Amino acid sequence: MAVLEKIRNNAGLLVGGIGVALAAFLLGDGMRSCTPWLQKSQQVALSIDGQEVSIMDYDARLQMMQEQMEARSQQRLSDEQRLMINNQLSQEYITDYAITKLAEELGLKVTNDELYALLSGQGVSTSPIARQFFSQFGINPEDKKSVDDLIMQMSDKNLGNLPAEHQARLRAQWQGVHRSIVNSRLQEKFSALLSRSYKITKLDEEIAQGSGSRTVALVRTTAGMISDSTQRATDAEIKKYYEEHKNFFRMPYPNAEVSYISMQVLPSADDYAAAEADMQKAYTELRESATLTQVEEAIRNYNEKFSSKVYLTAAELDQMGLGTDDATFIKTSEIGAVNQPRLVSDRYNLVKLIDKKTSAESIGVRILTLDSAGMAKSDSLLALLNSGADFAELAKKHSSDPRTAADGGLLMVPNQYGMTDSTFTEFTLAQFSLDTLYKAPFGSVITLERPGMNKMFVKAVHVKPAVEKYQVATVSIPALFSDKTYNERYAALNKILGEGGTFDQMAEKAEKEGFEISRAMAVSTQSPQLGAIPSSRPVITWAMNAKDGEIADKVYRCGSDYLVVAALDKHLPAGFAPLSLVREQIAARVEMEKRTEALAKSLESKALASLDAYATELNTQVDTLVGVSYVVRGSEGAAFNGKTMTTALNMVSKPFVAGSEVMVVQPLSQQPADATAAQAQSRQQEADLGRQFSYRAFSQLLQSLKVEDNRARFY
C-alpha cells in the first residue's frame, strides 16, 4: 500500500519521466532514419530546380576536364585555372538542364542521323566539338574513313576489349562529346526558332528605308574626359537608381562579405643587401672570365642565366627581351665588357659581351638526304656535287626526304607568324645542329653523319650580306625575401590572430605593423580568388561555410608570398545585391550621367556658332562619319542617330547626351535611299536583333532556374 501511495503522489513526475524517455526514444529513432537523407544532401554539388547533381558525378567530370586541359597545355593548372574550369562545368550542367527542359516542352529533337552527320561531317560541317575530340587522336576530321573507324572503335562492344582503366575514361569522354553536340544542336534550333519569330515592323522599315543616310560632322567628348568634382551623387539619387535598375544587380548565387588582413611579403633591407652582394660577386667573376668556358663556369650556379656558343644578330638581341639599355650596351661595347646593373623591378640583370664578329646575316640551306638504299651512290653523288653539279636537281632526283626533295632540297620551316622561313641565322641553325654551315666556306658541300640518322649533304645558298654579330651571356639575380623575413611577417600576423578580439581590434593592430586591411569584399562559389591575391580560393571556401561574424582560426598562406587572416562579415542570400555592396558602382554611374548632362547644358548656354568653336571649347577635333541613318550601329548612342537625321542640313545642333558622350552634330549632306541596299540592311538588322532576342530569352530562362550551388563545400 505504501508503494502504491508513493506512486499516486508522484504520478505527474512519473508520467513526465516516461514522456521524456519516450521522446528520447522517438528522437533517436528519427535521427537514425534521417541520417541517410542528411548524408545524401551533404553530397550534392548542384541542385537545379530540384534536380540534384551528386559530388561523385560532378567531380568525375571535373577531373576529366582538368586532365584534358593539362594534356593540351602541357603544364600544371593553377588554382585560378582549375576554378575557371569548375565554373565552366557548373554552367554546363545548368545550360544542359535548361536546354533539355526547353526541348521537351517545344518538341525539339536531335536524331541519331543528325548526330552522326555532325560527328562525321556528312552533308554538314563537322561539329567543332567533334573536331577537337578527333584531334586528340591525331585524326583529320576531313578523313572520313579515319573518322568512321574511330566512331566504330568507340562502340560499347569495342571499348569493352580495352583495359579496364581505359574503358571508363574513353566512355565518359565519348558520352560527353555526344551530350555536348546534342545540346549545342538543340540550342541552335531554339535560337533559330526564336530568331524567325522576330520581325521589324513595317513602320520602322519604312522610316529606315525612306529617309536615306547622311554624312555628318561631329564633336564629341566622353564622360572620362569630363572633370567636374561638383557633380556628386546624393544618397537619394543612388537609392533611386538602385530601385529603378534592380535587375542589373541580380545575384544568382549566394555571396559572402569578407573582411581580411593581408600582406604580400617583400624583401627586407637585409635581403636587398644579400642580392646586391650576389650581383657584385657575379659581376667580378664575369669581368675576370675571358672565354666562353670561363663564363659558363662563372654563371653555373645561378638559376636565371643564358650563354650562347653561337653568335646572335642585332635583331635577335632585341627579341631576347633584354631591354633597350642592355641591348644597346652589347652593340656598342668592346669585347669582354660587363654592364654595371641597377636594381630594377627587384632584380639585377647582368650582360657580358664575350665576343663579336662580322658574318652573313642569314643563309638558305639545301639538303640531300640518303637512306640505307641510297648509301651505295653517296660517293658518286658527293663527287658530282663537288664538281659543280646542280644541287637542286640532284636533290629532287635522289633525296629520300619527300618534304624537301620537291623543292630541290630547300629547307623551309613555319615561323611563329604562320609564314614560312627559308633563310636562317646562325643561332636558328644551331637548333637544328646545322650551324656548321657558318663555319665552312659558303657554297661548299658538307657531309653530315650522326649515329642513328641517315647521311646528308648540305650546302649554304641565298647568303645574305654580312652584319655584326654578338656572343653574349646574361645573368638575372632577383632580390627575394628570405625564410627569415617570411617567418617574421607570418609570426607577426599569427600573434595578432592569437591575441584574439574582434576583427576591428585585430585590424587596428595589423595596420600599425604595415598590414593591409580590406573590408566587405563580396565573394561567391564562382570567385576564383580573394581580390588580387593568387591561390586564395581556400579562404573563399572557408568563408562560404563559416558563420556570420566568425574569424578564421589560422593564417592562410596564399601562393608563395601572401599571408591572409579573414573574417566573415555576413552571408548574402541569392536575389539582389544589397545597396551597400553596389553603392560605389551606382555612384560612379550617376555621377557620369550628371557630368554629361551638366556639360551639355553648359555648352548650350554658350550658344557657340560652329563645330570648330565647340571643338576648341572641348579641346578636341571635328570628326566626320558617313552612312548614318536611323539604323543604330557602331559605338554611338541612339540619340546620335536621331539628332543626325532630324537636324536640318548644314545646321549645328544643340549639345546633347548620347550614351556616355556629349555630342554636337552638323549634317553635311543626305544620300537618297538605295532600296535594295536598305532592304538588305533591314534584313541584316532583323537577323541580328533576332539573335539578340533569342540569346536574351535563353539567358532569362537560365536566370529563372532555382540553382543551389554547394560547390564551396568541396572546392
VEXVO-534130 format. One record per residue (C-alpha): residue number from 1; z, y, x; residue in one letter. Coordinates in Angstrom, 3 decimals. Layout:
BEGIN
NUM;Z;Y;X;A
...
This chain:
BEGIN
1;0.000;0.000;0.000;M
2;0.845;2.359;2.852;A
3;-2.530;1.744;4.380;V
4;-4.294;2.397;1.061;L
5;-2.293;5.596;0.635;E
6;-3.389;6.843;4.047;K
7;-6.982;6.093;3.185;I
8;-6.693;8.029;-0.074;R
9;-5.064;11.022;1.672;N
10;-7.812;11.158;4.350;N
11;-10.747;10.286;2.152;A
12;-12.585;13.555;2.867;G
13;-12.200;13.113;6.601;L
14;-13.355;9.500;6.393;L
15;-16.425;10.365;4.334;V
16;-17.218;13.167;6.742;G
17;-16.924;10.797;9.685;G
18;-19.187;8.278;8.034;I
19;-21.661;11.090;7.276;G
20;-21.706;12.232;10.894;V
21;-22.210;8.684;12.125;A
22;-24.986;8.104;9.594;L
23;-26.660;11.392;10.527;A
24;-26.439;10.486;14.210;A
25;-27.995;7.105;13.478;F
26;-30.820;8.633;11.451;L
27;-31.410;11.389;14.017;L
28;-31.558;8.862;16.836;G
29;-33.973;6.705;14.878;D
30;-36.030;9.789;14.029;G
31;-36.163;10.888;17.656;M
32;-37.275;7.424;18.683;R
33;-40.048;7.461;16.084;S
34;-41.124;10.991;17.131;C
35;-41.213;10.226;20.846;T
36;-44.764;8.778;20.871;P
37;-46.011;11.813;18.908;W
38;-44.297;14.228;21.338;L
39;-45.686;12.345;24.312;Q
40;-49.169;12.419;22.804;K
41;-49.022;16.177;22.086;S
42;-47.949;16.812;25.668;Q
43;-51.139;15.090;26.903;Q
44;-53.585;17.372;25.059;V
45;-55.650;19.678;27.276;A
46;-57.527;21.400;24.437;L
47;-57.326;21.402;20.670;S
48;-60.421;22.779;18.884;I
49;-59.992;23.178;15.124;D
50;-57.504;20.325;15.321;G
51;-59.794;18.038;17.343;Q
52;-57.831;17.083;20.441;E
53;-59.175;16.581;23.967;V
54;-56.847;14.389;25.999;S
55;-55.995;15.383;29.538;I
56;-57.242;11.969;30.696;M
57;-60.763;12.585;29.368;D
58;-60.737;16.228;30.384;Y
59;-59.583;15.553;33.930;D
60;-62.134;12.754;34.423;A
61;-64.993;15.148;33.577;R
62;-63.427;17.912;35.663;L
63;-63.112;15.677;38.726;Q
64;-66.739;14.591;38.376;M
65;-67.957;18.212;38.127;M
66;-65.907;19.245;41.159;Q
67;-67.191;16.304;43.206;E
68;-70.789;17.174;42.303;Q
69;-70.262;20.821;43.292;M
70;-68.706;19.833;46.622;E
71;-71.578;17.423;47.292;A
72;-74.142;20.172;46.626;R
73;-72.364;22.859;48.644;S
74;-71.301;20.505;51.450;Q
75;-67.922;22.234;51.654;Q
76;-64.476;22.034;50.114;R
77;-63.982;24.130;46.988;L
78;-61.477;26.984;46.965;S
79;-58.764;27.222;44.308;D
80;-60.738;30.007;42.612;E
81;-63.927;27.908;42.559;Q
82;-62.024;24.964;41.085;R
83;-60.705;27.107;38.249;L
84;-64.163;28.562;37.672;M
85;-65.429;25.002;37.124;I
86;-62.351;24.285;34.984;N
87;-63.116;27.291;32.766;N
88;-66.757;26.244;32.575;Q
89;-65.730;22.784;31.381;L
90;-63.362;24.126;28.714;S
91;-66.154;26.357;27.426;Q
92;-68.498;23.349;27.376;E
93;-66.047;21.439;25.174;Y
94;-65.748;24.400;22.781;I
95;-69.503;25.050;22.698;T
96;-70.305;21.354;22.229;D
97;-67.886;21.147;19.298;Y
98;-69.350;24.287;17.712;A
99;-72.995;23.242;18.026;I
100;-72.234;19.708;16.795;T
101;-70.442;21.160;13.757;K
102;-73.352;23.517;13.074;L
103;-75.928;20.766;13.477;A
104;-74.130;18.568;10.944;E
105;-73.909;21.397;8.400;E
106;-77.520;22.542;8.876;L
107;-79.088;19.112;9.304;G
108;-80.304;19.797;12.848;L
109;-81.034;16.699;14.936;K
110;-82.447;15.663;18.301;V
111;-84.320;12.373;18.021;T
112;-84.463;9.730;20.733;N
113;-88.125;10.575;21.247;D
114;-87.227;14.242;21.787;E
115;-84.534;13.277;24.261;L
116;-86.926;11.043;26.206;Y
117;-89.556;13.800;26.251;A
118;-87.032;16.308;27.639;L
119;-85.963;13.786;30.275;L
120;-89.446;12.727;31.333;S
121;-91.456;15.884;30.635;G
122;-93.759;14.014;28.273;Q
123;-95.552;16.696;26.237;G
124;-92.903;19.337;27.021;V
125;-91.320;20.868;30.110;S
126;-88.672;18.675;31.695;T
127;-85.194;19.931;30.864;S
128;-83.620;21.914;33.747;P
129;-80.541;19.707;33.289;I
130;-82.662;16.586;33.892;A
131;-84.377;18.205;36.871;R
132;-81.044;18.883;38.513;Q
133;-79.898;15.322;37.855;F
134;-83.084;13.769;39.275;F
135;-82.885;15.947;42.393;S
136;-79.576;14.261;43.311;Q
137;-81.568;11.072;43.870;F
138;-84.421;12.786;45.714;G
139;-86.804;12.264;42.781;I
140;-89.550;14.749;41.986;N
141;-89.393;15.437;38.206;P
142;-93.203;15.595;38.169;E
143;-93.432;11.998;39.410;D
144;-93.445;10.247;36.028;K
145;-93.237;6.728;37.450;K
146;-90.173;7.513;39.568;S
147;-88.531;9.273;36.615;V
148;-89.192;6.301;34.294;D
149;-87.861;3.907;36.941;D
150;-84.625;5.921;37.227;L
151;-84.234;6.089;33.443;I
152;-84.610;2.310;33.347;M
153;-82.032;1.909;36.141;Q
154;-79.554;3.972;34.084;M
155;-79.596;1.487;31.202;S
156;-76.282;-0.246;30.477;D
157;-77.792;-3.578;31.489;K
158;-78.911;-2.402;34.930;N
159;-75.781;-0.321;35.558;L
160;-73.779;-3.497;34.899;G
161;-75.329;-5.036;38.024;N
162;-73.846;-2.329;40.269;L
163;-70.418;-2.488;41.961;P
164;-67.638;-1.568;39.530;A
165;-66.687;1.621;41.403;E
166;-70.232;2.989;40.933;H
167;-70.727;1.911;37.317;Q
168;-68.196;4.260;35.712;A
169;-69.266;7.291;37.743;R
170;-73.008;6.864;37.113;L
171;-72.494;6.010;33.444;R
172;-70.363;9.142;32.975;A
173;-72.982;11.274;34.738;Q
174;-75.814;9.838;32.646;W
175;-73.876;10.321;29.404;Q
176;-73.115;13.885;30.485;G
177;-76.827;14.560;31.080;V
178;-77.656;13.201;27.615;H
179;-74.918;15.270;25.982;R
180;-75.925;18.481;27.763;S
181;-79.632;18.082;26.957;I
182;-78.966;17.286;23.293;V
183;-76.567;20.206;22.823;N
184;-78.877;22.587;24.659;S
185;-81.750;21.498;22.405;R
186;-79.588;21.949;19.295;L
187;-78.713;25.480;20.417;Q
188;-82.425;26.223;20.877;E
189;-83.127;25.024;17.337;K
190;-80.256;27.047;15.891;F
191;-81.409;30.136;17.798;S
192;-84.987;29.678;16.593;A
193;-83.773;29.230;13.005;L
194;-81.794;32.476;13.032;L
195;-84.378;34.422;15.048;S
196;-87.068;33.681;12.470;R
197;-84.793;34.893;9.691;S
198;-84.614;38.389;11.229;Y
199;-87.312;40.871;10.235;K
200;-87.785;44.574;10.923;I
201;-88.072;46.462;7.629;T
202;-91.392;47.970;6.606;K
203;-89.874;51.471;6.741;L
204;-88.661;51.031;10.324;D
205;-92.002;49.569;11.281;E
206;-93.928;52.450;9.721;E
207;-91.735;55.040;11.472;I
208;-92.108;53.287;14.817;A
209;-95.863;52.805;14.484;Q
210;-96.771;56.034;12.702;G
211;-95.049;58.547;14.998;S
212;-96.742;57.546;18.248;G
213;-94.937;58.245;21.505;S
214;-94.076;61.272;23.614;R
215;-93.852;62.373;27.216;T
216;-90.583;64.220;27.675;V
217;-88.903;66.234;30.415;A
218;-85.131;65.967;30.507;L
219;-81.982;66.955;32.320;V
220;-79.097;64.505;32.278;R
221;-75.650;64.026;33.739;T
222;-73.310;61.054;33.420;T
223;-69.633;61.162;32.492;A
224;-68.721;60.123;36.027;G
225;-70.166;63.386;37.319;M
226;-68.158;65.494;34.872;I
227;-64.854;66.665;36.319;S
228;-62.682;68.221;33.618;D
229;-58.980;67.475;34.049;S
230;-58.143;69.346;30.830;T
231;-59.707;66.654;28.656;Q
232;-56.810;64.208;28.380;R
233;-56.408;61.523;25.729;A
234;-53.449;62.045;23.409;T
235;-51.279;59.236;22.072;D
236;-52.722;59.793;18.590;A
237;-56.328;59.589;19.878;E
238;-55.607;56.415;21.819;I
239;-53.970;54.763;18.810;K
240;-56.812;55.867;16.504;K
241;-59.455;54.400;18.836;Y
242;-57.458;51.163;19.114;Y
243;-57.187;50.749;15.319;E
244;-60.878;51.556;14.761;E
245;-62.142;49.217;17.517;H
246;-59.605;46.428;17.331;K
247;-62.216;43.689;17.626;N
248;-63.021;44.961;21.125;F
249;-59.559;43.831;22.175;F
250;-59.512;40.360;20.706;R
251;-57.684;37.757;22.827;M
252;-58.971;34.262;22.057;P
253;-56.208;32.690;24.148;Y
254;-52.506;33.401;24.627;P
255;-51.663;35.691;27.532;N
256;-48.565;36.271;29.580;A
257;-47.367;39.559;31.061;E
258;-46.221;39.003;34.620;V
259;-44.457;41.409;36.957;S
260;-44.230;40.463;40.595;Y
261;-43.170;41.409;44.091;I
262;-45.774;40.650;46.750;S
263;-46.755;41.241;50.329;M
264;-49.749;40.476;52.469;Q
265;-48.220;39.546;55.802;V
266;-49.790;41.613;58.591;L
267;-49.394;41.525;62.382;P
268;-46.303;43.207;63.781;S
269;-46.235;45.560;66.758;A
270;-45.409;42.561;68.976;D
271;-48.393;40.654;67.509;D
272;-50.746;43.554;68.288;Y
273;-49.352;43.712;71.817;A
274;-49.974;39.975;72.262;A
275;-53.581;40.343;71.044;A
276;-54.140;43.226;73.466;E
277;-52.762;41.123;76.321;A
278;-55.146;38.281;75.392;D
279;-58.025;40.755;75.323;M
280;-57.176;42.158;78.754;Q
281;-56.950;38.647;80.199;K
282;-60.354;37.701;78.729;A
283;-61.838;40.999;79.930;Y
284;-60.663;40.399;83.508;T
285;-61.896;36.803;83.575;E
286;-65.306;37.787;82.176;L
287;-65.643;40.581;84.739;R
288;-64.929;38.098;87.535;E
289;-67.405;35.490;86.174;S
290;-70.875;35.771;87.712;A
291;-72.650;32.626;86.497;T
292;-73.081;31.080;83.076;L
293;-70.871;28.148;84.107;T
294;-68.072;30.518;85.134;Q
295;-68.437;32.491;81.905;V
296;-68.233;29.324;79.784;E
297;-65.083;28.307;81.644;E
298;-63.539;31.762;81.101;A
299;-64.031;31.659;77.327;I
300;-63.431;27.925;76.848;R
301;-60.005;28.281;75.193;N
302;-60.959;30.932;72.647;Y
303;-61.836;29.897;69.087;N
304;-64.431;32.558;68.301;E
305;-66.914;32.549;71.161;K
306;-70.628;32.368;71.882;F
307;-72.658;31.888;75.028;S
308;-76.339;31.189;75.368;S
309;-78.155;29.227;78.025;K
310;-81.408;30.798;76.861;V
311;-82.378;34.441;76.544;Y
312;-82.452;36.493;73.353;L
313;-84.794;39.279;72.323;T
314;-83.515;42.696;71.232;A
315;-84.308;41.769;67.614;A
316;-82.214;38.596;67.889;E
317;-79.320;40.600;69.309;L
318;-79.467;42.831;66.243;D
319;-79.439;39.759;63.973;Q
320;-76.298;38.354;65.608;M
321;-74.099;40.853;63.783;G
322;-72.649;42.302;66.978;L
323;-72.636;45.826;65.639;G
324;-74.728;48.751;66.811;T
325;-72.415;49.764;69.671;D
326;-72.194;46.287;71.219;D
327;-75.940;45.614;70.836;A
328;-76.710;48.968;72.486;T
329;-74.265;48.166;75.287;F
330;-76.120;44.940;76.099;I
331;-79.539;46.590;76.008;K
332;-78.532;49.476;78.290;T
333;-76.083;47.876;80.769;S
334;-76.501;46.358;84.203;E
335;-76.239;42.608;84.732;I
336;-72.595;41.480;84.830;G
337;-71.253;44.345;82.688;A
338;-68.459;43.706;80.157;V
339;-67.632;46.187;77.412;N
340;-64.143;47.665;77.040;Q
341;-63.425;46.885;73.379;P
342;-61.320;48.793;70.879;R
343;-59.266;47.259;68.088;L
344;-61.498;47.361;65.008;V
345;-60.507;45.611;61.751;S
346;-57.684;43.866;63.602;D
347;-59.861;42.273;66.280;R
348;-61.254;42.893;69.758;Y
349;-64.917;41.999;70.331;N
350;-65.907;41.479;73.980;L
351;-69.517;41.122;75.119;V
352;-70.861;40.351;78.583;K
353;-74.413;40.681;79.823;L
354;-74.805;37.597;82.023;I
355;-78.452;38.118;82.933;D
356;-81.699;39.624;81.709;K
357;-85.389;39.068;82.329;K
358;-88.853;40.069;81.128;T
359;-90.797;37.330;79.358;S
360;-93.141;36.677;76.434;A
361;-91.510;37.705;73.159;E
362;-92.685;34.548;71.342;S
363;-95.262;31.771;71.596;I
364;-97.043;29.330;69.334;G
365;-96.780;25.600;70.029;V
366;-99.343;22.816;69.715;R
367;-98.076;19.228;69.698;I
368;-99.877;15.917;70.123;L
369;-97.574;13.010;69.304;T
370;-98.293;9.386;70.262;L
371;-96.735;6.420;68.532;D
372;-96.481;2.956;70.109;S
373;-100.067;2.120;69.099;A
374;-101.415;5.237;70.817;G
375;-99.455;4.910;74.064;M
376;-102.304;2.932;75.679;A
377;-104.511;6.025;75.702;K
378;-101.829;8.539;76.807;S
379;-103.122;8.780;80.400;D
380;-106.717;9.378;79.344;S
381;-105.631;11.979;76.755;L
382;-103.494;13.814;79.318;L
383;-106.425;13.853;81.743;A
384;-108.666;15.338;79.054;L
385;-106.097;17.998;78.179;L
386;-105.554;18.967;81.819;N
387;-109.305;19.244;82.331;S
388;-109.553;21.860;79.549;G
389;-110.458;19.764;76.510;A
390;-109.773;21.363;73.102;D
391;-106.104;20.560;72.349;F
392;-106.531;21.211;68.606;A
393;-109.441;18.785;68.240;E
394;-107.676;16.043;70.185;L
395;-104.501;16.548;68.100;A
396;-106.460;16.264;64.856;K
397;-108.027;13.015;66.045;K
398;-105.204;11.288;67.906;H
399;-101.786;12.740;66.904;S
400;-99.542;10.337;64.981;S
401;-97.693;13.217;63.268;D
402;-99.548;13.942;59.991;P
403;-97.563;17.169;59.436;R
404;-99.048;18.884;62.493;T
405;-102.256;16.913;63.073;A
406;-104.092;18.525;60.158;A
407;-103.521;21.963;61.734;D
408;-104.647;20.915;65.195;G
409;-101.085;20.145;66.261;G
410;-99.873;23.691;65.484;L
411;-96.128;23.693;64.816;L
412;-95.232;25.621;61.644;M
413;-91.696;25.892;60.257;V
414;-90.435;27.519;56.985;P
415;-88.174;30.501;57.668;N
416;-85.227;31.904;55.721;Q
417;-87.516;34.169;53.689;Y
418;-89.577;31.299;52.302;G
419;-92.553;32.032;54.560;M
420;-93.936;30.011;57.490;T
421;-93.371;30.813;61.167;D
422;-95.995;29.736;63.682;S
423;-94.658;31.607;66.733;T
424;-91.194;31.072;68.184;F
425;-88.810;32.834;70.547;T
426;-87.158;31.066;73.446;E
427;-83.873;30.919;71.538;F
428;-85.563;29.345;68.488;T
429;-87.415;26.713;70.532;L
430;-84.124;25.769;72.172;A
431;-83.010;24.486;68.754;Q
432;-85.954;22.019;68.912;F
433;-85.373;21.271;72.628;S
434;-88.784;22.811;73.337;L
435;-87.645;25.859;75.361;D
436;-89.051;24.128;78.458;T
437;-92.351;25.751;77.422;L
438;-90.904;29.098;78.554;Y
439;-90.077;27.650;81.987;K
440;-93.606;26.402;82.753;A
441;-96.797;28.444;83.178;P
442;-98.184;29.326;79.754;F
443;-101.256;27.277;78.892;G
444;-100.236;24.223;80.898;S
445;-99.753;20.885;79.137;V
446;-96.220;19.456;79.308;I
447;-95.326;15.823;78.679;T
448;-92.068;15.180;76.823;L
449;-90.451;11.761;76.618;E
450;-86.995;11.220;75.159;R
451;-85.070;7.987;74.533;P
452;-85.815;6.596;71.090;G
453;-88.653;9.082;70.485;M
454;-92.429;8.951;70.851;N
455;-94.228;10.584;73.758;K
456;-95.675;14.011;73.023;M
457;-97.843;16.548;74.786;F
458;-97.021;20.204;74.106;V
459;-98.760;23.428;75.006;K
460;-97.916;27.125;74.522;A
461;-100.540;29.136;72.600;V
462;-100.763;32.588;70.983;H
463;-98.495;34.102;73.652;V
464;-97.050;37.479;72.569;K
465;-96.631;40.379;75.081;P
466;-93.626;40.379;77.391;A
467;-90.356;42.075;76.374;V
468;-86.915;42.380;77.937;E
469;-84.552;39.523;77.033;K
470;-80.835;39.067;77.471;Y
471;-78.450;36.236;78.259;Q
472;-75.100;37.082;76.696;V
473;-71.613;35.833;75.980;A
474;-69.248;37.100;73.296;T
475;-65.565;36.552;72.529;V
476;-63.748;37.765;69.433;S
477;-59.953;37.976;69.702;I
478;-58.202;38.625;66.368;P
479;-54.788;40.233;66.046;A
480;-52.948;37.667;63.919;L
481;-49.399;37.631;62.638;F
482;-47.169;35.158;64.452;S
483;-44.995;32.484;62.868;D
484;-42.027;34.708;63.730;K
485;-43.489;37.632;61.770;T
486;-44.352;35.442;58.775;Y
487;-40.930;33.806;58.716;N
488;-39.184;37.185;58.910;E
489;-41.066;38.504;55.870;R
490;-40.511;35.243;53.982;Y
491;-36.793;35.324;54.775;A
492;-36.511;38.951;53.617;A
493;-38.132;38.193;50.242;L
494;-36.215;34.943;49.840;N
495;-32.953;36.824;50.497;K
496;-33.764;39.309;47.721;I
497;-34.510;36.420;45.353;L
498;-31.363;34.572;46.383;G
499;-29.126;37.581;45.697;E
500;-30.149;37.381;42.049;G
501;-30.037;40.126;39.465;G
502;-32.698;41.452;37.149;T
503;-36.298;41.841;38.221;F
504;-35.876;45.624;38.311;D
505;-32.922;45.258;40.678;Q
506;-34.929;42.912;42.913;M
507;-37.920;45.259;42.822;A
508;-35.771;48.201;43.909;E
509;-34.576;46.291;46.980;K
510;-38.040;44.954;47.748;A
511;-39.655;48.385;47.579;E
512;-37.255;49.669;50.231;K
513;-38.401;46.869;52.546;E
514;-42.090;47.577;52.127;G
515;-42.999;45.012;49.480;F
516;-45.495;45.906;46.740;E
517;-44.394;45.945;43.108;I
518;-46.827;45.148;40.275;S
519;-45.812;45.284;36.628;R
520;-47.086;43.899;33.332;A
521;-50.128;42.103;34.718;M
522;-51.787;40.125;31.903;A
523;-52.858;36.563;32.765;V
524;-54.084;33.587;30.751;S
525;-55.126;29.992;31.229;T
526;-58.550;31.405;32.184;Q
527;-57.220;33.579;35.037;S
528;-58.250;32.281;38.481;P
529;-55.657;34.303;40.384;Q
530;-52.916;36.894;40.104;L
531;-54.506;40.296;40.694;G
532;-56.342;40.191;44.023;A
533;-54.043;37.586;45.579;I
534;-56.009;34.498;46.706;P
535;-54.839;30.971;45.860;S
536;-52.221;32.336;43.446;S
537;-53.106;30.107;40.482;R
538;-49.742;28.223;40.773;P
539;-47.965;31.480;39.850;V
540;-50.054;31.712;36.666;I
541;-49.388;28.066;35.810;T
542;-45.669;28.758;36.160;W
543;-45.860;31.921;34.036;A
544;-47.745;30.246;31.181;M
545;-44.963;27.637;30.924;N
546;-41.949;29.903;31.597;A
547;-39.653;31.589;29.067;K
548;-39.690;35.301;28.316;D
549;-37.599;37.177;30.891;G
550;-37.493;34.229;33.306;E
551;-37.734;34.826;37.074;I
552;-39.364;32.186;39.270;A
553;-36.845;30.269;41.362;D
554;-38.899;30.321;44.562;K
555;-41.089;32.450;46.788;V
556;-44.728;31.439;46.298;Y
557;-46.864;31.119;49.423;R
558;-50.386;32.103;48.351;C
559;-53.259;31.456;50.710;G
560;-52.382;31.920;54.361;S
561;-50.855;35.387;54.226;D
562;-49.437;36.330;50.801;Y
563;-45.876;35.976;49.523;L
564;-45.028;36.386;45.824;V
565;-41.919;36.413;43.619;V
566;-42.851;36.547;39.937;A
567;-41.092;37.279;36.666;A
568;-42.433;36.594;33.186;L
569;-42.017;39.688;31.016;D
570;-43.216;38.108;27.782;K
571;-45.773;35.826;26.190;H
572;-48.585;37.412;24.178;L
573;-49.951;35.226;21.366;P
574;-53.674;34.863;20.795;A
575;-55.115;37.510;18.498;G
576;-55.385;41.129;19.532;F
577;-54.217;42.554;22.825;A
578;-51.229;44.866;22.285;P
579;-51.923;48.567;22.667;L
580;-49.684;48.751;25.732;S
581;-51.936;46.301;27.539;L
582;-55.210;48.172;26.905;V
583;-53.865;51.720;26.792;R
584;-55.344;52.828;30.133;E
585;-58.716;51.308;29.278;Q
586;-58.821;53.171;25.957;I
587;-57.615;56.415;27.531;A
588;-60.479;56.287;30.042;A
589;-62.982;55.748;27.218;R
590;-61.573;58.533;25.012;V
591;-61.435;60.969;27.924;E
592;-65.034;60.167;28.834;M
593;-66.110;60.933;25.269;E
594;-64.099;64.163;25.241;K
595;-65.555;65.299;28.571;R
596;-69.132;64.698;27.452;T
597;-68.571;66.461;24.107;E
598;-66.862;69.404;25.836;A
599;-69.684;69.712;28.374;L
600;-72.343;69.607;25.648;A
601;-70.565;72.392;23.717;K
602;-70.042;74.448;26.883;S
603;-73.733;74.192;27.779;L
604;-74.780;75.031;24.230;E
605;-72.678;78.201;24.310;S
606;-74.602;79.417;27.369;K
607;-77.903;79.260;25.455;A
608;-79.983;78.676;28.581;L
609;-83.703;79.170;28.105;A
610;-85.239;76.421;30.262;S
611;-84.678;72.951;31.614;L
612;-84.679;74.361;35.138;D
613;-81.762;76.595;34.180;A
614;-79.854;73.594;32.789;Y
615;-80.679;71.593;35.940;A
616;-79.285;74.397;38.110;T
617;-76.173;74.628;35.954;E
618;-75.572;70.862;36.237;L
619;-76.590;70.637;39.899;N
620;-79.234;68.045;39.098;T
621;-83.000;67.922;38.641;Q
622;-85.588;67.662;35.880;V
623;-86.923;64.151;35.208;D
624;-89.925;63.069;33.167;T
625;-90.235;59.947;31.016;L
626;-93.383;58.717;29.280;V
627;-93.970;56.464;26.273;G
628;-90.757;57.460;24.478;V
629;-90.741;56.549;20.780;S
630;-88.278;55.657;18.042;Y
631;-88.002;52.207;19.607;V
632;-84.845;52.288;21.734;V
633;-85.273;50.733;25.153;R
634;-84.037;51.288;28.682;G
635;-80.635;52.703;29.603;S
636;-80.748;55.825;27.427;E
637;-78.616;56.033;24.291;G
638;-80.317;56.015;20.878;A
639;-79.670;59.752;20.431;A
640;-82.143;60.375;23.258;F
641;-84.980;58.749;21.276;N
642;-84.075;60.646;18.120;G
643;-83.918;64.047;19.847;K
644;-87.130;63.398;21.770;T
645;-89.075;62.521;18.618;M
646;-87.645;65.297;16.390;T
647;-87.593;68.286;18.777;T
648;-90.747;70.411;18.472;A
649;-93.235;70.062;21.324;L
650;-92.533;72.334;24.318;N
651;-89.233;73.429;22.789;M
652;-85.948;72.916;24.643;V
653;-83.367;71.013;22.608;S
654;-79.709;71.873;22.383;K
655;-77.491;69.884;24.773;P
656;-76.394;66.621;23.150;F
657;-74.449;63.459;23.951;V
658;-76.349;60.179;24.317;A
659;-74.051;57.284;25.146;G
660;-72.052;58.354;28.184;S
661;-74.501;61.096;29.182;E
662;-75.094;64.723;28.318;V
663;-78.826;65.475;27.950;M
664;-81.242;68.288;27.251;V
665;-84.859;67.348;26.434;V
666;-88.189;69.151;26.180;Q
667;-91.042;67.101;24.652;P
668;-94.225;67.905;26.581;L
669;-96.933;66.006;24.737;S
670;-97.486;63.477;21.990;Q
671;-99.694;60.422;22.155;Q
672;-101.113;59.031;18.903;P
673;-100.064;55.586;17.865;A
674;-102.159;52.661;19.065;D
675;-101.939;50.410;16.014;A
676;-102.483;47.195;17.995;T
677;-100.034;48.134;20.747;A
678;-97.489;49.441;18.243;A
679;-97.669;46.244;16.224;Q
680;-97.261;44.143;19.379;A
681;-94.286;46.303;20.389;Q
682;-92.794;45.884;16.934;S
683;-93.170;42.093;17.085;R
684;-91.608;42.054;20.550;Q
685;-88.700;44.173;19.336;Q
686;-88.289;41.887;16.346;E
687;-88.190;38.828;18.620;A
688;-85.691;40.487;20.984;D
689;-83.417;41.597;18.156;L
690;-83.708;38.162;16.543;G
691;-82.481;36.527;19.745;R
692;-79.625;39.017;19.956;Q
693;-78.770;38.294;16.328;F
694;-78.640;34.527;16.915;S
695;-76.568;34.995;20.077;Y
696;-74.063;37.206;18.271;R
697;-73.869;34.794;15.339;A
698;-73.085;31.875;17.644;F
699;-70.572;33.992;19.594;S
700;-68.888;34.900;16.306;Q
701;-68.681;31.227;15.413;L
702;-67.030;30.464;18.765;L
703;-64.501;33.242;18.184;Q
704;-63.671;31.902;14.730;S
705;-62.662;28.487;16.069;L
706;-58.964;27.817;16.357;K
707;-58.561;26.851;20.020;V
708;-55.271;25.799;21.557;E
709;-55.627;25.855;25.343;D
710;-52.902;23.809;27.057;N
711;-54.543;23.530;30.474;R
712;-51.780;25.583;32.097;A
713;-49.522;22.537;31.682;R
714;-51.681;20.661;34.155;F
715;-53.601;23.154;36.337;Y
